[in-house]
Amino acid sequence: MWAIPVYVAAHTLTLALCLPYAVFFEAGASLLFGFVPAVLCVFSAKVLGASLSFWIGRAIFRSSKSATEWAHSSRYFHLLARGVERDGWRFVLLARFSPLPSYVINYGLAATEVGFLVDFLLPTVTGCLPMILQNTSLGSLAGAAVASTTGSKTKQSSRAHNI
């Protein structure tokens, strides 16, 4: 049982620190814990990681003038800020379905005036589910493929010994 909290903590940190191993953590969770517990673990880590990176980003952008100026100088930031101002949680939900990595979205949104609970967290909870299901399913399918290959070799070798 200690493996689940360690996994959630490690995956939360990889997400918050922008390490590019999220898909491996998420697929590997199915191999370690099984599909349903993996979905719960990855979901917990995604929500905690998104929240942590949002608050780290918010602290950086509120305390560092150079970081704020850098973000505001980007033409993409202006699109992000206008989208959040105009559509709030709907924009954040659509951003979750974009091909951008979640940490880019988390830190980008932290630089805007988006509210945390309604406009950031709730759409994040909803929007991260499809990717979680996809990545944990990949791990589950990979595990099943390996098991079927290994199982078929074992059956073949036992049949060969019987002949």
Salt bridges, closest charged atoms under 4 A:
GLU26 OE2 - HIS11 NE2 3.11
GLU26 OE2 - LYS46 NZ 3.24
ASP87 OD2 - ARG86 NE 3.31
GLU113 OE1 - ARG62 NH2 3.54
